[in-house]
Amino acid sequence: MIINSISGKYPGAMRLRDALRGVLSEEELKYVPSSFDIIGSREGAVAIVEIPPELSHRKREIGEAIMRIHKNVRLVLAKASGREGVYRVRKYEAIAGSGPTEVVHKEHGIRLKLDITKVYFSPREATERMRVAKQVRPGETVMVFFAGVGPYALVIAKTQPLVKEVIAIEINPDAYGYMVENVKLNKMEDKVVTVLGDVREKARAWYGRCDRVVMPLPKGAYLFLDQAFSCLRPEGGIIHFYHWAPEGDLFREAYRYLEVAARLHGFTLRLVSARIVSPYAPRVYKVALDVEAYGV
Ligand SMILES: C[S@@+](CC[C@H](N)C(=O)[O-])C[C@H]1O[C@@H](n2cnc3c(N)ncnc32)[C@H](O)[C@@H]1O
């Protein structure tokens, strides 16, 4: 059994509160987190939980309760910072269990080796990755900017085996190292090309050659639209764009960025879809816009 992600909507959250009954007071139980993530497999998993300030003195009990519910969890980490820097990595504090932070996680039939303390990875984005992968057509050349340990590239290559090539660019050497390993682990060497470096420099080699560009960096993808449109074939293609947006105006700013960049590159634009992916902060959402660019 592989457990990917548990959120408040699932029985896991109920069970965490139940598991803490008799350990925490009725008042403390009100603050028990309604969601946590599990990354890994039956052979070994790491749980990640956000401990509210009201329960900071109870973090060990919460960690131990997660381990009682999920026997495959050998280590529980509490978030100790927000995501930081270019690599979008956060700090963690071990609150229960022991052992390595490296795991092998399974998603949509691919295996992803990663150390969550060194790289960005979120199991909650599995559905979004599959949504994108299902759109890829046979023969396409797909560019994945900000590739991380390779989940988009590998899910695309697995879901559309007739894809011509998936190029995956990542700047964090640790994430890149895992991506190279994951491509081998999933026997995708003939489909996925891994590139270490900055999209600003490395994407150049594929200018004018791609049918589709995936841009999974809500913090700043708009700064890379020049590279994204440059990668598309002169006749056009699809861009999957991610952005953070306020509740009251979810898509307008993102679409404006896309429209301006498309015009500069001589494309006209059609909005294929616009949707909320996940909440990011109070009244701020991660949104995804799929657009089709047409060459003139
Ligand atoms: C939000 S994470 C997404 C990772 C991966 N696509 C996933 O879904 O797990 C963004 C990634 O982009 C990388 N990154 C940030 N700026 C970059 C740049 N200029 N060029 C290449 N990669 C970059 C970060 O190191 C990080 O791994």
The ligand as a Gaussian input file, in Angstrom:
#p B3LYP/6-31G(d) Opt

LIG

0 1
 C        7.527000      24.880000      -6.842000
 S        8.943000      23.851000      -7.158000
 C        8.220000      22.658000      -8.305000
 C        9.062000      21.416000      -8.458000
 C        8.402000      20.304000      -9.264000
 N        7.951000      20.766000     -10.565000
 C        7.284000      19.642000      -8.505000
 O        6.131000      19.733000      -8.956000
 O        7.551000      19.013000      -7.481000
 C        9.901000      24.909000      -8.205000
 C       11.258000      24.363000      -8.587000
 O       11.849000      25.283000      -9.513000
 C       13.239000      25.360000      -9.266000
 N       13.661000      26.644000      -9.844000
 C       13.462000      27.893000      -9.331000
 N       13.987000      28.836000     -10.149000
 C       14.514000      28.181000     -11.215000
 C       15.177000      28.607000     -12.396000
 N       15.415000      29.907000     -12.640000
 N       15.584000      27.670000     -13.278000
 C       15.357000      26.348000     -13.033000
 N       14.727000      25.880000     -11.937000
 C       14.311000      26.786000     -11.026000
 C       13.361000      25.213000      -7.754000
 O       14.628000      24.767000      -7.378000
 C       12.252000      24.198000      -7.444000
 O       12.748000      22.893000      -7.459000

